[in-house]
């Protein structure tokens, strides 16, 4: 057990160091030697866990999906679930270096041998499922295509967080995402149901 714990600690140290470097300088700018130095591990320890820099980046890309964890127990996902997913992602982008690195790696997909389209598809598919449920419940107008709306939400949030990053270091991301959702809700929700939804999310996004 002690050996397993040490191995897990080493793996986490490598992931944290890689996330720090990828977040700071991107995939191409981050060298394995810098990652090793920041993690304080040997090259052999790194290659025990990850065969290449690409494999290390792929492991970090999956970190973005940890933002789904607080919402996993929701019995009836719907439109508010989608709002909360994006607001939770915004919170994680401000607070979690692994998630920031994950998103930068996905956006810089041209840096990889295999583009990370799967991450976008996973988000679109998850949101699509929630929106289908919302449409069945009458919370989304009948003329709205749920899959098209899911793609629009993902692309809108991607652009919102990128512009927030450039302009304010994401300090205003919650406000920008809230405005995004106010605009979307007014466009896709029947007016009599608008009161059901909170564009700011149903949890304190900046709570520690």
Buried (B, 14 or more C-beta within 10 A) or exposed (E): EEEEEEEEEBBEBBBBBBBBBBBBEBBEEBEBEBBBEBBEBEEEBBEBBBEEBBEBBBBBBEBBBBBBEEBEEEEEBBBBBBBBBBBBBBBBBBBBBBBBBBBBBBBBBEBBEEEBEEBBEBBBEBBBBBBBBBBEEEBBBEEBEBEEBBBBBBEBBBEBBBBBBEEEEBEBBBEBBBBBBBEBBEEBBEEEBEEEBBBBBEEEBEEE
